[in-house]
Amino acid sequence: MVLFNYSTKELTAKVVYYGPGLCGKTTNLQWIHEKLPIKNKGKMLSLATEADRTLFFDFLPIELGTIRGMKTRIQLYTVPGQVFYNATRRMVLKGADCVVFVADSQEPMLDANLDAAQNLKENLEANEIDVGEIPTVLQYNKRDLPNALPIEILNERLNAKGLPYYEAVASRHDRAPAARFPRPRRRLGRLDGLCFLGALCVSPRADFDAPPGLPGLRSGR
């Protein structure tokens, strides 16, 4: 839920990066933190282990200026990739306004992607977040690897609902092709649009066009 503080005229939205272990969630946040101006970013917190890049979660607050007089902040989190930290995954997902599902494009990782997607659904439901309503974007990462599955197969297996998606090589920060946006089933509210925009803006150098139905919001480059 987007938090409003009317006394300080601030609103805060929470974007959670979800996906299997080593899919590139932390790499995304590291690039964002590196490229943002000092005045627009807070401290990035990260815990790493030998088993995975992120033991618990990364937290990166981003200042986006003002919208209608309200100072706007997006908090970016990632969840741990290991299944046995599911309680932490669920805790980090609590109160999320938008989800960026990072899928590993490699063929051997397809089952891990499917398991993570099912786990996301279960943890959203456990947090009483409507799976069909929360803005969600897919990032197909590691597109440079020779065993990367075609986008058509990834969409068939992971994107049955036709969610917005884009391709990426997060480790190299390569430019991604334009995001594909299906026509939304409903007109998005201004806060939903903010969450979509925040999720897309954090793609490493990704070009995108704003999806139809985002009132008063324009895409960035």
N, C-alpha and C positions, 0 to 999 in steps of 0.2 A: 504494500500500500504506500503510495506517495505520501510523504509526511509534509505537512504545512506548519510553519511556525509564523503566525501572523504578527507576533510581537517583534520579531527580527526580520520579517518579510523574506523568509527563506522557504524553499521547497526542496526536498531531497528524494530522488528516485533511486531504487536499488536494481542493478543489473547483475545477474548471476550467470557466469560461464559454467556450463555443465558438459560432461563428456567422460569417456574412458580415460584411464591413466595414460600419460605421455602423449595425449592427442594434440597438445599445443595451447592449452588454456593459459598456463603461466607465461608462455612465450608471448602471447598476445598482450598481456598486461605489461610485461617488461618493455615491449616496444613502445606502447602508449606512454608509459612513464618516462621513457628516454626522450621522446619527441615533444612532449607537452612543455610549454613555457613554465618556468618555475612558479609564476604567479597563479597558474591555473591548475596546479596539482598539489596534492598532499603527499604524505609519506607512504611509500609502498611497503606493506608488511608481508613477509613470506617466510615459510618454514619448509625446509627441504630435508629429505632423507635419501639414503642409498636406494631405497625401493621405488621412490617416486619423486617428482619434482616438487610437489606440494603436499605436505603432511596434513595440514588443516585447510587453510584458505589464504588467499591474497586479498588485500583490501586496499583499494586505490580510489580516494575521493577526487573528483574532477569538478572544477568550477567552470560553468558555462555562461557566466554573465547573468543578465536579467531577462525575464519574460514577464511582460505586463507589470513591471515594478517589483517582481519577486526574484530574489537572488536564487539561482538554480544550481544545484549540485547533483552529480551522478556518482554513486558509489558502486565500484566494480568489485565483484567477488569471484573467486573460483572455488570449486569444491574439490575435495581430494579424489583422486582417481581410484584408489583402492576400495574394493567392495566392503572390507571389514571396517571402514570408517563411515558406514552408512548413517550412523546417528549424527555425525558431524555434517554430512551432506544435507541431511534433513534440516538441521539447525541453521545452516548457512542459507538454505532456500527459503526459510521462513520470512515472510514479508516482502518477497521479491516482486518487482513490478514488471520485469521483462527477463526472458531467458535467452541466452545465446548458446545453442547446442553445438559444440565443436566436435565434428566427426573426423576420425582418422581415415583418410581415403584408401589406405592400403587394403588389399583384398583379405589378408589374414586377420585384419582387425574388424571385419564386418560383424561377426558375432558379438564382439566386445561393444561395438556401437549400438547394436540392437539391445543388448543387456542394459547399457547405460540409458537408452531411451525409455525402456520399460521402467527402470529404476526412477528416472525423472518423473514419470507419470505417477508412480506410487507415492513418491515423496511430496509431489504437489498435492495429491489428494489427502495425504496425511496432514498437510498444513492447511487444509481446507481452501486451497487455491484452485479455481476452476480451470482445468486443463484446456478447455475450449475457448477460454476468454483471455488468458494471460498472453500478451504479445510475445511471440517466439520467433527467432531467426536461426537458420542453420548456417554453419560455416563448414564447408568441406575443405579440410586442411591437408597439407602435404601433397598437393597436386603435382609437384615436381618429381615424385618418385616413380620408378618404372612399373611398380606393381599397383599403382593407383587405379581403382575401379572407374569405369566411365560414369559421368554424372547421371546418365539415364538409369543405371543400375542403382546408384546411391539414392536417387529420388524414389525409385520404385520400392526400395526396401525401407528407407528411413523417412520418407516425406510423402506419405499417402494422403495427407491433408492439404498438400500443395502450399506449404509455408514458404515465406521468402527465404532464399538461399543465395550464397555466394561462395566463390572458390578462393583459396588462399594458400600461400606458402609462408606461414608465420615466421619460420626460422630465418628466412631470407628477406622477409618483408616485401615480397614481390607484389606488384600491382595485380589486383584481382579483376576478373571480368565484371561487367555490370551486374548487379543483383537482379534476380528475376522475381517480380512481384505478381502474384495472382490477384485477380480482382477480389477485394475483401467481401466476406459474407455480410458484413455490417459496416456502417460508417464508423470510423475510429474517432474516439473522443480526443480532445487536445492532450490529455495526459497519456493516453495510449500512444499517441503520435510521438510525444516526447521520449517515451521508452523505446519505441522503434528507432527513432533517430539516434538516440544514445547508443543503442546496440550496434547500429551500422557504422557510426562514426568511429568506433573503436577498432574496426577492421584495419589491419595494416595496409595503408595506402589504397584502400578499396575505393573504386569509383562506384557510385550508385545513383540512381534516380529515386526521388522520394516516392513511396508507394501511393497509389490513388487513395484519397479519402483522409489524408492527414491535413486537417484544417489549420491554416496559418503557419505551417512549417515548411521549410525549404531544405533540400539536401545540401550537404557541404562537400567540398573537394579536399 
